[in-house]
Amino acid sequence: MAQKSLGVPVVAIGASAGGLEAFTALLKALRTDTGMAFVLVQHMDPTHKSLLPTLLSRTTAMPVAEAKDGARLEANHVYVSPSHATLTIREGALRLEERRAGRNLPIDRCFCTLAEEKGGAAIGVLLSGVASDGTLGLRAIKTEGGITFAQDESSARHSGMPHSAIAEGCVDFVLPPDKIAAELERIARHPYVGEPLPAQADHALEGESGYGKICWLLERKTGVSFREYNPSTIIRRIRRRMALDKVSDLDEYLQLLRENPAGLEALYQDIFIHVTGFFRDSEAFEALQQQVLGKLRGSGREGRGVRAWVAGCSSGEEVYTLAMLLLEALGDEPCASASGFSGRT
């Protein structure tokens, strides 16, 4: 997983029905000097101009403005998505996309681009709303190692969106808006957000360093050595767990792990977070298609089946990807059936 540029920390906040009330409560409770940029996305009728910038500017001293295409993200500013476009985040700037016909999921779209842009430094917040927009986006943020929030259902005017994300298992904190604000303020001061990786990150897992000792504890508990993994990814995951466990000092976190086996298990699961998707690792699938599957058709194996086994398939997208590639490679041959496919997590 590539290390993304930190830049200004960005918090994307999504809401639908009941969103004004939730946005207002969060911004009222939030300090104006966190050093973060806040991007607000809400479902809106594209034919009506959003009044959110005007209404929310009364609740905070931070500048609140409707997002403009190409605007650079600035700390301690609030940007509100316009009703007529879908808001994304690219290369440190806001980008507006034309809304597509049919079903629109603007919160998912914004969250997913933030995950791609910021990687482990992405922060997503899902507030009141109906249906499930935002769930896939929060999952993308957590997959990249970011931090995710959902409004607790008892405080939400409409609990559908928070409930969907919580049920999906992609939410780190479930809190009312004012408590979300307090956690954002704490995280803004945490090394996870502000500090770059060690200058010698490639060697940070070696020897008697704090990160090296944590890897040793993990190996002793799980039998898995992480020393050959991407060091930057491991360090980001460790810092993420430190932020979630409200620990800023590496030695203090090391002591916590020594005393708390559940903390080690949580870190282990964070490092091995399930990542899945159709045609993920496209170069590998392309090589498989060209070098292996392309030779199956007419290869003289008539009457013999083809078995495919996918290990670590998570929720199955890789299995279906391989099935599609096989069916395409075999064409109308009699054995072109995916009934024998299996995956194992």
HUBEL-V397054 format. One line per field, one symbol per residue. burial: b if it has 24 or more other C-alpha atoms within 12 Angstrom, else e. Layout:
burial=???
This chain:
burial=eebbbbbbbbbbbbbbbbbbbbbbbbbbebbbebbbbbbbbbbbeeeeebebbeebbebbebbbbbbbbeeebbbbbbbbbbbbbbbbbbebbbbbbebeeeebbbbbbbbbbbbbbbbbbbbbbbbbbbebbbbbbbbbbbbbbbbbbbbbbebbbbbbbbbbbbeebbbbbbbbbbbbbbbbbbbbebbbbbeebeeeeeebbeeeebbbbbbbbbeeeeeeebbeeebbbbbbbbbbbbbbbbbbebeebbebbeeeeebbebbbebbbbbbbeeeeeeeebeeebeeebeebbeeeeeeeebebeeeebeebbbbbbbbbbbbebbeeeeebebeebbeee
